[in-house]
Amino acid sequence: MMTLDEYKEKINAMTKEELTEELEMLRESLEDIQLERKLILGQTGVHINAGKVEAYRNAFDREASVLEQKINMVEKALGA
C-alpha cells in the first residue's frame, strides 16, 4: 500500500483533470466504505462477536481516515 508521502508525490505529478477524477474516485470509495460499515455494523438480526465488531469498526475507521486524508490532499492540490 502506498504511504501518504508517496501519494502526495503522485498527486503532485497529476494534471488538474486527473486530480478531479481522483477526487471523485476517492469520494465514491469513502461513500462505499461508509455504506459497508453501516450495513455490517448496523445489522440487528445477526449476532457478531463483540471482538469482531470492534475489529470491523477499527478497520472501517482506519480506511475512512486514510481516504479522508487523501481527499484533503487532492482538494488542497486543486486549490479547493
C-alpha positions as CSV (number, residue, x, y, z in Angstrom):
1,M,0.0,0.0,0.0
2,M,1.2,3.5,-0.9
3,T,2.2,5.7,2.0
4,L,0.7,9.2,2.3
5,D,4.0,10.8,1.3
6,E,4.2,8.6,-1.8
7,Y,0.6,9.5,-2.5
8,K,1.4,13.2,-2.2
9,E,4.2,12.8,-4.7
10,K,1.8,11.0,-7.1
11,I,-0.8,13.8,-6.9
12,N,1.8,16.5,-7.4
13,A,2.5,15.0,-10.8
14,M,-1.2,14.9,-11.8
15,T,-2.9,17.4,-14.1
16,K,-6.0,19.3,-12.9
17,E,-8.2,16.9,-14.8
18,E,-6.5,13.8,-13.3
19,L,-6.9,15.4,-9.8
20,T,-10.6,16.0,-10.4
21,E,-11.0,12.4,-11.4
22,E,-9.0,11.2,-8.5
23,L,-11.1,13.3,-6.1
24,E,-14.3,11.8,-7.5
25,M,-13.0,8.3,-7.1
26,L,-11.9,8.9,-3.5
27,R,-15.2,10.4,-2.6
28,E,-17.0,7.3,-4.1
29,S,-14.7,5.0,-2.2
30,L,-15.4,6.8,1.1
31,E,-19.1,6.6,0.5
32,D,-18.7,2.8,-0.2
33,I,-16.8,2.3,3.0
34,Q,-19.4,4.3,5.0
35,L,-22.2,2.2,3.5
36,E,-20.4,-1.1,4.1
37,R,-19.7,-0.1,7.7
38,K,-23.4,0.8,8.2
39,L,-24.6,-2.4,6.6
40,I,-22.2,-4.7,8.6
41,L,-22.2,-3.0,11.9
42,G,-25.9,-2.0,11.8
43,Q,-27.3,-5.5,11.5
44,T,-29.7,-6.3,14.2
45,G,-30.8,-9.8,13.2
46,V,-27.3,-11.3,13.2
47,H,-25.1,-11.9,16.2
48,I,-21.5,-10.9,15.7
49,N,-18.9,-11.5,18.4
50,A,-18.0,-8.2,20.1
51,G,-14.3,-8.6,19.3
52,K,-15.1,-9.0,15.6
53,V,-17.4,-5.9,15.7
54,E,-14.6,-3.9,17.3
55,A,-12.1,-5.2,14.7
56,Y,-14.5,-4.3,11.8
57,R,-15.2,-0.9,13.3
58,N,-11.5,-0.2,13.6
59,A,-10.7,-1.4,10.1
60,F,-13.5,0.7,8.6
61,D,-12.4,3.8,10.6
62,R,-8.8,3.4,9.6
63,E,-9.7,3.1,5.9
64,A,-12.1,6.0,6.1
65,S,-9.4,8.1,7.8
66,V,-6.9,7.4,5.1
67,L,-9.4,8.2,2.4
68,E,-10.3,11.5,4.1
69,Q,-6.7,12.4,4.3
70,K,-6.2,11.7,0.6
71,I,-9.4,13.7,-0.2
72,N,-7.9,16.7,1.7
73,M,-4.6,16.4,-0.1
74,V,-6.3,16.3,-3.5
75,E,-8.6,19.2,-2.6
76,K,-5.5,21.2,-1.5
77,A,-3.7,20.4,-4.7
78,L,-6.8,21.6,-6.7
79,G,-6.8,24.8,-4.6
80,A,-10.3,23.9,-3.2
